[in-house]
Each structure stands twice: as C-alpha cells, then as structure tokens.
C-alpha cells in the first residue's frame, strides 16, 4: 500500500469513553453498562470553513479553543447519558450556560484570585515585574494544585485512563500501524499535542507576557489578562502544532517537557477494554481510503480467518 500523508487527529477523554475529531467527522465511543460500545458520529462543523480568514495562524487557535469547548461539552453530555450517569441531554441554551459558567469559574480561579492576592505582596515590594512574576507563579501553583487534587478522585482516574488510551491510539495511527489492541498497547501515553500540554504552555507564556504589563489598578490588571488570553491561546496553539510536527527535535522536545511531565498526572495506563473504545472512536473518523484503516480491516479479516480455521 502507498503511504499517504496523515492528518492530525485530535481527541478527548469522556465518561467511560473517547471522543476523536478527524478532518470531517467527530466520533464519540462509549462503553455501555452492558459492555457494548456505543458510537455517535457527526460531521465536523466549523466556522472556519465559512470564513477562511479564521484559518490564519493565531486566529485559528482561538477558534479551535472555543470549538473544542463546545464539542467537548457535547461529547461529555452524550457519554454521561450512554454510561448511565445522566438521563437527560443538555439543550443548546443549557450547553451555552454551562460553557459560560465554566469560563467564568476559570477566569475567577486563574486570573482574579492570583492578581487580587498580590495586594498582600504589594506591601513588601512595589516592583511591577516582581509582582507580576509572583502572580504568575501563584497561578501556576493553583493550576498544578487543582490538577493534583482532581487526579486523586476515582472517577477522574478512569477518565484519565481513557485519556491515556486516546494518546496511545493516536500514536499508533501516526506510526501507520493497524489499529489493534496489540499494536496500541506498547505506545506511550504522553503526547505533544495534548490539551494538558496546551494549558501548560498557556500558563508559561502568560507568565512571561504579564510580567511586562506594569502594575495598574486591580480592574485594569484583570481586564488586561482577560483581553490578552485569546492572543496567548493563539500563540500556544501554534507552538503545539509545531511541536507535534517536530517532536523528534531535541530542542522542541525539551521546550514541551513541562507539559509532557504534567501528563503523568492527567493520563493513566488504560486496560485493553479502554483501548478498544479509543480504537472504535478513531476508526470512525478515518476516511474509507486511509491506509491505516485499510490495514486494520485487512488485519481483522486475517484474524477472522485464523479463528475460523482454529475452530474447524
């Protein structure tokens, strides 16, 4: 088979499942209480297709962030229903309110609280660079503390196992191997294009940028950080894309190492049943003529023939 250029596949762990996003399809695979795998596949709908200018560097990162929030919330809602955790589906209005509430909480936790807290340090120093740097360090500490705390919850640990399954499956696809449990199992669970890596880069870049913003009043400090956050997210997105394409470069690998290390908290080693779910989700978003999908089908047919021979 001729090797074709593979497109970037993105994913997200959900409740008892995995969401994968391909070029033109989004699939959510969830393990149902009876053991079967439920699969929901929908076409990709992006505002970037209607307005090509939004595909330009920096802009595409901001759009991708908000679209991933929307798609991720829908996938979580679906997985909660299928897995039996929730009975009702969120309406579009409820979805918007949920996302808005989540963003507001994130702004409060990672922007308002750190910059407000610097009032206590301001009595010791008036140096704006030191105050901004201390604020950035406090923001990072809150972020790491939050990740560490939720990683100890049993339900979240299962989600993190599916997160690991998602990464292993994507690595297998990028290696051009058939998507089988045996092929997926040996791969690592830390991936350079992970959302965890993205968040770590956002934290580090924001710490650097905000250090040079001076020290205006509290309202102006909060507004400046909120306004600049989409710009920082856009830059971080481009760094993630570059890192994903040049992960074999030692300098790039060293630069993203903090995010990779953080994934040791946000991923866990999955079992084979979780790998099966991630494989089902990824297979659903691949084009019919994709080499990896063709290899996978050929491998499955070969295994079926071998099983039939053994039964005889």
N, C-alpha and C positions, 0 to 999 in steps of 0.2 A: 504494500500500500504506500502511496505517496504521502509524505508528511506535509500537512498543511499548517499554516500559522494559526496558533491557538489564540483565542480571545481571552481577555481577563474575566474570570468568573468571581463574583462576589457572593458572600453568604452571611448567614446569621443563625446562631443557635436560638431555638424557641423552646417552648414547653414540650418535652418529650419528642423533639424533632429538630429539623434543619430547614432553613429557607435558603434557596440558591437563586441568584439572578444572573441570567445569561444575556446574550445580545438582544434577544427579542422575546424572552419568556422569563417569568418568575414562577418558581415552584416551591411549595411547602410540603414536606413529607413529615408525617407524624405517626408515632407508634400508638395505636389504639389500645384500650384496655384489654381487648380480646387477643392482642398480639399481632393483628394485621397492620399493614402500613397504609394510611390514608394519604392520598396525594391530591393537591389542589394546584392546578397550573393555569396561569393567566398571562396574557400578552403584556409586555413592558409598555407602559405609557409614560412618556417623559415630555415635559415642556420644552426640553432642549431640541426635540425633533421639530417642534413648531417654530422655534426661534433659534436658528443655527448659531447666532452670536453667543448664546449661552453655553456653547461648546468650547469657547475660547478658554485658554488657561486662566486660572484664578476664578473666573465666573463659574466654570463647570464644577469646581469643588464645592462652592456654596450651594448650588442647585442639587448636586449629588447628596449633600448632607441632609437637606430638608426632605428630599425624595426618599432617602434611606430611612429617615424617621417615620415617614408615612407608611412605606412598605413594611418596615419592621413592626409597626404597631398593628397593621392588618394581619401580618403573619402570626404575631403573638395571640391576637384575638382568635384566629382560626385554630391555632394549636391548643389553646385553652378549652375551646369547645370540643374538639375531637378527643382530647385526652381526658375529658370529663371534669375539668376544673371549673368550667363556666358553662352555663346553659344558654345564655343569650348573646347575640352578636352585637357589637357596638355599632350604632348608627354613624353616619358621616359627621353629624354635629357632635356626637359624643367623642368621636375619634379626634376631631379638631380640638375639643376642650381638653382631652387627655394629653395631647401633644403640647398644647399651650401651657397646661399646668406643669408638665414635666420640664419644659424650657424655663418657666418662671422659677421652679424649685432649683434648677441648675444655676440660674443667674444668682439666686439668693445665696446658695451654698458656696459657690466657687468665685463669685465676684463681690457681692455685697458684704458678706461676713468677713472675708480677708481684708478688704480695703477699709472697712469700718474698724476692724480690730487694731489697725495701725495707729489709732488715736492714742493708745497706751504707750506705743514705742516712740511717738512723737515728742513725748516729754523728755526723752533721753537724747534724741538727735533730730536736727532739722534738715539733714542732708536728704534731698529728694531721691537720689539714686539708692541710698541705703534703705530708705523707707519702701520704695517700690520693689527692691530686691527682696526685702523681708516679707513683703506682701506675697510675692511670687512663691517664696519658699513655704509660706503658710498655706497657700492654695495647693501646692504640690503635696504637702503633708495631709491636708484634708482629703485630697483625691486618693492618695495611697491608703489612708486610713479607711476610707469608705470601701474601696475595693477589698481590702483585707477583711473587713467586718462581714461583708456580704458573702465572701468566699467561704466562710465557715458555716453557712446555712446549708442544710441537707438538700433542699430543693434547688438551690442555686448551684450546688456542686454537680447535680445531674445536668443542669443546663450547661455548665462548663465542660462536662464530658462530651455533650453534643457539639460544643464549640471545638473541642479537640478533634472530633470526628469530621467536622466540616473542613478543618485545615488539612487533615491527613488526606481526605478525598480530593481536595483541590490540588494538593501536591502530586497526587497520583495522576490526575488529568494533565497537569503541566509536564509531567515526565513522559507522557504519551503511552502510558500503560493501560491495559484493560481495567475497567472499574470492577474489581472483585475484592472481596474482603481480604483474601490472601495478599493481594498486591497493596491494598491500602494500609494494612496493619503496621508494616515496618516504618512508615514515614513519620517524620517528626510532627509535633502539634503546634510549633511556633512558626507563624507565617508573617513575612514583612508587610503584607498589605492588610493586616488585621485592623479592625476598628480600635482595638486596645492600643496598638502602635500609633494610630492616628491621634488618639486622645493624648498620649504621652508627648507626641511632637507638638500638639497644640499647647500643652502646658509649658513646654520648654521655650517655644517661640514667643509665647505671650510674656513669659518671664523676662526675656531679652528685650522685647519691644516696649513693654510698660516701664521698664527701668529708666527710659529716656523721656518720659512724658511729663516730668516735673511733678509738683505736688499742689494742685489746685484744691478747691473745697471738695467735700465728700460727694456731692451730687455730680460735679463735673468729672471726678475720678471714675465714678460708676458709669456715667454716660460714655466716657471715652473708651472704657473697656468693652462695653456692650456694642458700641459702634464699630470698633476695630476687630471684634471677634470674628465676623464673617470674612474679613480680609485675612486674618490669621488662619482661619479654617481653609480658605482657598489656597494659601501657600502650603499649608500642611498636606493638603490633598495632592498637590503636585510633587511634593517630596515623597509621599507614599507611592505614587505611581512610578517615580524614578527608581525608588528603592526596590520595588517589585521587579523592575526590568533589569536591574543591575545588582542583584543580591550577591552575585559571586565576586563583586568588587570589595576588597578588604576595607577600604575607607568607608564605603557606603554601609557595609555590614557593621562597622564599628559605630557609625553615626546612629543607626537604628537599634543598637544593642539595648538601651534602656527600655524601649518598647517591647523588645523580644523577651527581656527578663521579666517584665510585668506580666507577660502572657503565661508565665509559670503559675501565676495566681488565677488568671481568667480562663485557663484551659485545664482539663484533667484528662487522663488517659481513658479513652472510651472502650466499652466492650464491643464484641462483634455485632450484637443486635443494633447498637447505635451506628456502627459503620454501615450496616445495611440500609438504615434510614437515610444517612447522608448520601450514599451511592444512588438511592432511588431518586432523591431530590436533584442531584447533579445530572443524572441521565435524562431527566425530564426537560432540562433546559438546553441540551445539546442539539444542534442541527442533525437531521437524519443522516447527512453525508459526512459527519465529523468522524475522523479517523479513529479516535478513541472509542466512540460509540460503536463503530463497525467492529473494532477489535473485541469490544466487550460482548457484542452479540455473537461473534464467532466463537469466543471462549465459552459462552453459555451453551451454545449448540453442541460444542465438543464435549462439555461436561454432561449434557443430557444424553448424548450417545453413549458415553462411557458408563453412565449409570444404568442405561437400558441393557448394555452388554453384561454388566455385572449381575443384574437381576436374572438374566437368562442363564 
